[in-house]
Amino acid sequence: MGMSDGRVSIVTGAGRGLGRAHALALAAEGNRVVVNDIGANLGGDGFDESPGRGVVDEIIAAGGEAVLNSDDVADWDGAGNMIAQALETWGRLDSLVCNAGIVRDRMIVNMSVDEWDAVMRVHLRGTFCPVRHAVEHWRDKSKAGTPVDARIVTTSSGAGLFGAVSQGNYSAAKAGVATFTTVAAAELGRYGIRANGIAPAARSRMTEEAFAEMMAKPESGFDSMDPANVSPVVVWLASAQCDVSGRMFEIAGGELSVSDGWQHGDVFDVGRRYEPDEIGPLVSDLINAAPDPAPVYGA
């Protein structure tokens, strides 16, 4: 018996890396899995069904159930097809894991608008479109009187929570994913939907080049950057056992924490409009009273 026997899950970007690990781990716990992947390169170009097909074959060979979906997560109709495929294949959908992503790393002074737009499209639109279609299905069920116990798991990043040099587009997109997740949790709880996100650190196509030394597989001992280390958190967040919503979990190897996010700072109120020359000393006092921000990666 698995943690999620009989549940149906969709994992986007599931052909490689973290998504592959999530799909395999979900299937091992009894989920029937829609493996979504277009097989694009790291920059988001190209099409190849073989990585996703390989994951489906692995799941079936291990005794699980899975189907391949090759729709573009950021295409409105394609995202709808993904949800429809789960419903047509198994008659239900219980969890959606939004993992698909690309990188177009550049310093801001060298970044083109196309490099900005491509990253925003996959990470932000590619989270919104599947979520929007899934939520429509779950809300309709709830309004019809059928109990819903659904889960959304999004993927942010340490870059999204704290920023990363040369990743202004990626950091901004992942910050948007984190905020979108908190809004989804606030809006959708009434329908029986919980939404949480992860900010993982693991070996993937995105990290192997940028952080080659950190991501290198050790010759022996615990491989802390193995993407499979992240997947147990995703399995739990996608399960009926998950009883939290609106939170962002950082996971790296065996380290798990809940990120606090932005918090309101101390307030000084003069009860009138400020004079410009009053602001500097006041800001100094407010910053001195506030905790130091986490540093930007690579700064």
N, C-alpha and C positions, 0 to 999 in steps of 0.2 A: 504494500500500500504506500502511495506517495502522498505528499502534503496536499496536492491539488488534483487528485484523481477526478477525471471527468470534466475538468475546466478546459476552456479553449482560450488560447493566447495567440496574439500576433506579436512578432518581433520584427521591427524594421531594421534594415541594414544587417541582416542576420547571416550573410554569407561568409564573413570573416571576422576575426578579432573578437571584440566584446560581444557583438551580436550573435555570432556563432556560439560562443560559450553560453550566453543566456538561453538560446534556443535549446541547446543540448541539456542544460541543467533543468529548464522548465519541463522538457519531455521526460527526463529521468524522475521527476516528481509527479508524473501522471497527467501533465497538460498535453492536450492535442494542439499542435503548433502550426500556425501559418508562418512560413519562413519567407520573409520579404527581402529581396535584394535584386538590384538591376545589374550588379557586377561591374559598376563603373570603376575607373581608376581613382587614385587618391584625390585628384582635383575635380572629380565628378563627371568626367567624360567617358564615353564608351558604354557598351552593353555586353554582358556575358552572363548567361544563366548558370554556368557550371558551378560557381562557388555556392550559390543557393541550393542548386540541385544536389551537390555533395552533402550539404548539411541535412537535407531531407532524407537522403539515402542512409546517412549515419543514424538518424533517429529511427527509421523503419528497421534497420538492421539490428538495432538494440531492443526491438519489440515495441517501439512507440508509434505514434501516429503523427504525420506531418504532411503538408502540401506546400508546394512552391508558389509564390506570388512574385511576379517580376514587374509590378507597376511602380511608377515614379511616385515617391511619397509626397512630393511637392506639387503633383498634378491633382487638381480637384477631383476629376472623374476617376483617376487612377486610385486615389486614396479611398474613394467610395467603393471601387471594385474590390479592394482589399478587405473591407468590412463585409461586403456582400459575399465574398468567397468563404469567409469563416462561417457565415450564417447558412449558406447553401450547402456547405460540406458537412457541418456538424450541428446546425440548428441553433447555435448559441455563440455568444462571445462574452468572455469574462474579464479579460485583461488585455491591455494594449501597452506594449513596451516600445517607446520611441527612441531608437538608437542610431538611426542613419545619420551620417555626417560626412563632410568633406573638409579639406583645408586648402587655402590659397594664401600661404604665409607671406607677408610683406610688411616692412616698416610703413608707417602711415604716409611718409613723404614719397614712397614709391608705389603705393597701392592704387590700382585702377578702379574705376567705378564698376567694371565688370567683375573684378575679383571680389569687391564688396558684395555686389548683388548675388553672385553665385553662392557664397557662403550663407548669406541671409536666407536665400531661397530654400536651401536644403535643410538648414537647422531650424529656422523659425516657421516658414511656411510648411516645411516637411514634418513639423510637429503639429501645427494647427490643423492641417487638412485631415489626417487620420483621426485626431482627437475629435474634431467637429462631427465627422460622420459616425464615429462610435457613440458619441454622446447623444446624437439624435436617436439612435436605436435604443439606447438605455433609457433615455427620458420617455420615449413613447411607451416602453414597457412599464415604466413606473407609473405613468399617467393612466395606463390601462389597468392598473391594480396588481401587476405582477411584481413581486419583490425583486429588487436588483441588488447585487453584491459585487460591483464591478471595481476594477482597479486600473489606474493610469500610472505608468512609470515613465518619466521623462529622463533625458540624459543631458545634464549640464557639464561643468568642468571646473577644475580649479581656476582655469583661465577666465571662466565666466563669473566666478565668485570674487576673484582678486585681480584679474587682468594678467596678461602675458605680453612681454615685449615681442614685437613683430607679428602679433596676432590680434590687431585691433578689430578686424572683422569677426574673427572667430570668438574673441572674448565678448564682444558686444552681442553676438548672436546667442551665445551660451548664457549670458546674463539675462537676455530676454526669455530664454527657455525657463530659467529659474523663476522669474517673476510670473510668467504665464502659468506655471505650475501652482503657485500660491493662489492666484486668482481662480484657476480651475477648481482647486479644493474648496475655496470659499463659495463658489457658485453652485457646485454640483453635488455637494453633500446631501442636499435635500432629496436627490434622486437615488441615493444609495451608491454613489460613486466616490471613491477615495483617490486622491492624486498626490503623488510624491515624486521626488527626483533624486538622482544620484550624481555625484561629482567624482568619478572614478580616476584612479591613477593606475594604469596598466599598460602592458606592451601591446601596441597595435601599429598599423601602417602609419597612423598619425604621429605616434610618439617615437618610433624606432629611429627615425632620422634626426628628429629635433633633439632627442635626449638619448643618444646612442649608448653612452656609458651607463646611465641610470637604468636603462631598459634591458641591458644585456642579461642573458640568462646565465645564472651562476653555474659553475661546474658541479657543485654539490649543495645540499641543503635546501631550505625553503626558497622557492622561486617567488619572491614577493610581487613581481610584476606580471605573473601569469594572469591573463584576463579571466580565467576561471575562478580566481579568488573573488572577483566582484559579483559573480552570478548568484551565490547564495542570498545576497541581499536583495537582488532583483526577484528571485523566486519568492522570497517572503513578502516583499512589497506587492507582488502580483497575486498573492494568495488570499483566501478568505481569512487567514489568521492575522493579516495586517489590520491593525486597529488604529492607525494614525493617518493623518492627512495634512497636506500643506507643508511638508518638511523636506529639507534637502540633506541627504546623507553623503558624507565623504567616506570613501572606502579605498584603501590602498594596502594590498597584502592582507595582513591580519589586523590592520588598524581601521576602526570604524568610529565615526563621530557624526554628530548632528551640527550642521553649520547654523550659526545664529542669524546671519544676514544683516541687513541694515537695521539699526535701532535708533529711536529718537534720542538725541543727546540732551545735555543740560540746556535749560532755557533761561535766558535773562530778558526780562520784560520791563521796559522803561515806561510803558503806558502812553507813549506818544511816538511821533515820527523821529527817527534817528537823524542826527547830523552826520555828514560823511566822515568828519574827522573823529567821531566817536567809535567807528566800526573797528579800526585796527586794534586798539587796546582790548575791546570786548572780545573780538575773535581770538586774540591771544589767550585770554582767560578761558574761553570755551574749549579751545584745543588742549590747553593744559589740563582741563578737567576730564577730557575724553580719553578713552583707551587709544593707543597707537593703532593705526590701521595695519592690516596684514600687508606685507610688501607685494608689489607686482612681481610676478615671476620673471626672472631675467633682468630685473632692474639692478 
